[in-house]
Amino acid sequence: MATATSVKLDDDLKNRLQHLAQSRRRTAHWIMREAISQYVEREEKREVYLRDAQNAWEEFQRTGLHITAEEADEWLSQLAAGNDVEPPECHR
């Protein structure tokens, strides 16, 4: 179920939105919904990324286990080349 929400836009932004809507043959409403949807999705992914990074940092602080940047680069290069290789072993 959708509920109405109002958004106050200054005249310049409203005019730009109307122009974009006309050029895309969409309604201003559709463009605003699409923009908000994309923004929320991007920010949710960013939240997960930051949470994962914090968890990884805390794990490293507890254990000291890591791989070097060179090890990671080599592994990723192998994957990019199409080789199905296991990730490097973590060490202290």
C-alpha positions as CSV (number, residue, x, y, z in Angstrom):
1,M,0.0,0.0,0.0
2,A,1.4,3.4,-0.9
3,T,0.9,6.5,1.2
4,A,1.2,10.1,0.1
5,T,4.2,12.1,1.3
6,S,4.8,15.7,0.5
7,V,8.2,17.1,-0.4
8,K,8.9,20.8,-0.6
9,L,11.1,21.7,-3.5
10,D,12.5,25.1,-4.3
11,D,11.4,26.6,-7.6
12,D,14.7,25.9,-9.4
13,L,14.7,22.2,-8.5
14,K,11.0,21.9,-9.3
15,N,11.6,23.4,-12.8
16,R,14.6,21.1,-13.4
17,L,12.5,18.1,-12.4
18,Q,9.6,19.1,-14.7
19,H,12.1,19.6,-17.6
20,L,13.7,16.2,-16.9
21,A,10.3,14.5,-16.7
22,Q,9.2,16.0,-20.0
23,S,12.4,15.0,-21.8
24,R,12.2,11.4,-20.4
25,R,8.4,11.2,-21.1
26,R,7.8,10.4,-17.5
27,T,5.9,12.1,-14.7
28,A,7.7,14.1,-12.1
29,H,6.2,11.8,-9.6
30,W,7.8,8.7,-11.3
31,I,11.2,10.4,-11.4
32,M,11.0,11.4,-7.7
33,R,10.0,7.8,-6.7
34,E,12.8,6.4,-8.8
35,A,15.4,8.8,-7.4
36,I,14.3,8.1,-3.8
37,S,14.3,4.3,-4.4
38,Q,17.8,4.3,-5.9
39,Y,19.1,6.5,-3.1
40,V,17.6,4.3,-0.4
41,E,19.0,1.2,-2.0
42,R,22.5,2.7,-2.4
43,E,22.5,3.9,1.3
44,E,21.3,0.5,2.5
45,K,24.2,-1.2,0.7
46,R,26.6,1.4,2.1
47,E,25.3,0.6,5.6
48,V,26.0,-3.1,5.1
49,Y,29.4,-2.4,3.7
50,L,30.3,-0.2,6.7
51,R,29.0,-2.8,9.2
52,D,31.0,-5.5,7.5
53,A,34.1,-3.3,7.6
54,Q,33.6,-2.6,11.3
55,N,33.1,-6.3,12.0
56,A,36.2,-7.2,10.0
57,W,38.2,-4.6,11.9
58,E,37.0,-5.9,15.2
59,E,37.9,-9.5,14.2
60,F,41.4,-8.4,13.2
61,Q,41.8,-6.6,16.5
62,R,40.8,-9.8,18.4
63,T,42.8,-12.3,16.3
64,G,45.5,-10.4,14.4
65,L,44.7,-12.7,11.4
66,H,45.1,-11.0,8.1
67,I,46.4,-11.2,4.5
68,T,48.6,-8.6,2.9
69,A,47.6,-6.3,0.1
70,E,49.9,-8.2,-2.2
71,E,48.3,-11.5,-1.3
72,A,44.9,-10.1,-1.9
73,D,45.9,-8.5,-5.2
74,E,47.4,-11.8,-6.5
75,W,44.3,-13.7,-5.5
76,L,42.0,-11.2,-7.2
77,S,44.2,-11.2,-10.3
78,Q,43.8,-14.9,-10.5
79,L,40.1,-14.7,-10.1
80,A,39.9,-12.0,-12.8
81,A,41.9,-14.2,-15.1
82,G,39.2,-16.9,-14.8
83,N,41.1,-19.1,-12.4
84,D,39.0,-20.7,-9.7
85,V,41.5,-20.4,-6.8
86,E,41.0,-20.5,-3.1
87,P,41.7,-17.3,-1.1
88,P,45.0,-17.0,0.6
89,E,45.4,-18.3,4.2
90,C,45.1,-15.7,6.9
91,H,48.2,-15.3,9.1
92,R,49.5,-13.1,11.9
